Amino acid sequence: MVHHCDYKIRIEARTSIFEYIEVFYNRQRSHSVNGYEAPLVYESMQKVA
């Protein structure tokens, strides 16, 4: 996680922030396109239907 981390070089910070956004945040937050469902929930609903 990015919060309260000390990075020695910029690439460490960039990598950590990228991973947080792309791996955690974008998969957890709701999206209006998906009917305000999290992407993983929406995908699982599509597989069932």
C-alpha positions as CSV (number, residue, x, y, z in Angstrom):
1,M,0.0,0.0,0.0
2,V,1.2,3.5,-0.7
3,H,0.2,5.3,2.5
4,H,3.0,5.8,5.1
5,C,5.7,4.5,2.8
6,D,9.1,5.9,2.4
7,Y,10.6,5.3,-1.0
8,K,14.3,5.6,-1.7
9,I,13.9,6.1,-5.5
10,R,11.1,7.5,-7.7
11,I,10.6,4.2,-9.6
12,E,9.7,2.5,-6.3
13,A,7.0,5.1,-5.6
14,R,5.7,5.0,-9.2
15,T,5.5,1.2,-9.1
16,S,3.7,1.1,-5.8
17,I,1.2,3.7,-6.8
18,F,0.5,2.0,-10.1
19,E,0.0,-1.3,-8.4
20,Y,-2.4,0.2,-5.9
21,I,-4.5,2.0,-8.5
22,E,-4.6,-0.8,-11.1
23,V,-4.6,-3.9,-8.9
24,F,-6.6,-2.8,-5.9
25,Y,-8.5,0.5,-6.4
26,N,-9.9,0.0,-9.9
27,R,-11.1,-3.5,-9.0
28,Q,-12.8,-2.5,-5.8
29,R,-14.5,0.8,-6.6
30,S,-17.8,1.0,-8.2
31,H,-18.2,2.2,-11.8
32,S,-21.3,3.9,-13.3
33,V,-20.9,1.9,-16.5
34,N,-21.3,-1.3,-14.5
35,G,-24.5,-0.1,-12.7
36,Y,-22.3,1.0,-9.8
37,E,-20.9,-2.5,-9.1
38,A,-17.3,-3.2,-8.5
39,P,-15.7,-4.7,-11.7
40,L,-15.1,-8.1,-10.2
41,V,-18.7,-8.3,-9.0
42,Y,-19.9,-7.2,-12.4
43,E,-17.8,-9.7,-14.2
44,S,-19.0,-12.6,-12.0
45,M,-22.6,-11.5,-12.7
46,Q,-22.0,-11.5,-16.4
47,K,-20.5,-15.1,-16.3
48,V,-23.6,-16.4,-14.5
49,A,-26.1,-14.7,-16.9
